[in-house]
Amino acid sequence: MGGQSLVFRADTHLAAIGLEHVTEVLRPLPVEGLAGVPPYVRGICVLRGRPVPVVDIGLLLGGERLTGEYGAARFVGVRTGPQTAVLAVDTVVGIRDIPLDRLHDLSSVTGSVACTAVGAIGREPLLLLETGRVIPDSVWDALEAA
């Protein structure tokens, strides 16, 4: 938790994910819907020849569905354990060093789907996401079934 992180905006949220989990930042790819997944999973796209789930981070964090042709201005490829997923975000702010002593641990808070800590950049709240909690097992099951 903390350290070098990729900071991005999704809907009204400023969020970050540990840089060690980020594989690439790219333009949006075509997304195909996938049945049986939560609403914040937009579907799947083909990334480097493999189908991967696409998560609308704005919607995951309780905001509005991202707009645009592909529902986002940028895709962020992330490792979620042995698998890869794509986060759909509005803009990538950049890489920031987020000091551990400036974060408040939320991992024990019930209902915190993917947010493990909260901090701030300036006066703006910052949500730190954990990739392993962004995609529930049911999505991986639906992807395998498809």
QUIKAJO-V736451 format. One record per backbone hydrogen bond with DSSP energy under -1.0 kcal/mol. CO is the residue of the C=O (numbers start at 1). NH is the residue of the N-H. E is the energy in kcal/mol with one decimal. If there is no record, write none. Layout:
CO,NH,E + CO,NH,E
//
This chain:
3,98,-2.3 + 4,19,-2.6 + 5,96,-2.6 + 6,17,-1.7 + 7,93,-2.0 + 7,94,-1.7 + 8,15,-3.0 + 9,90,-2.4 + 9,91,-1.4 + 10,13,-2.2 + 13,10,-2.2 + 14,127,-2.3 + 15,8,-2.9 + 16,129,-3.1 + 17,6,-2.7 + 18,21,-2.1 + 21,79,-2.8 + 24,77,-2.8 + 26,75,-3.0 + 32,44,-2.9 + 38,41,-2.0 + 40,56,-3.3 + 43,54,-2.7 + 44,32,-3.0 + 45,52,-2.7 + 47,50,-1.5 + 50,47,-3.0 + 52,45,-2.2 + 53,86,-2.6 + 54,42,-2.1 + 55,57,-1.1 + 55,88,-3.4 + 56,60,-2.4 + 57,61,-2.1 + 58,63,-2.9 + 59,62,-1.6 + 74,89,-2.6 + 75,26,-2.7 + 76,87,-2.7 + 77,23,-3.0 + 77,24,-1.2 + 78,85,-2.4 + 83,80,-2.8 + 85,78,-2.8 + 86,55,-3.1 + 87,76,-2.2 + 88,57,-1.6 + 89,73,-1.5 + 89,74,-2.1 + 91,9,-2.8 + 94,7,-3.3 + 96,5,-2.6 + 98,3,-2.9 + 99,102,-1.7 + 100,103,-1.8 + 104,118,-1.9 + 106,109,-2.2 + 109,112,-1.4 + 111,113,-1.3 + 114,130,-2.2 + 116,106,-3.6 + 117,128,-2.9 + 118,104,-2.8 + 119,126,-2.2 + 121,124,-2.0 + 124,121,-2.5 + 126,119,-2.8 + 127,16,-2.4 + 128,116,-2.6 + 128,117,-1.2 + 130,133,-1.7 + 131,134,-1.2 + 136,139,-1.4 + 136,140,-1.1 + 137,141,-2.3 + 138,142,-2.1 + 139,143,-2.4 + 140,144,-2.2 + 141,145,-2.2 + 142,146,-1.8
//
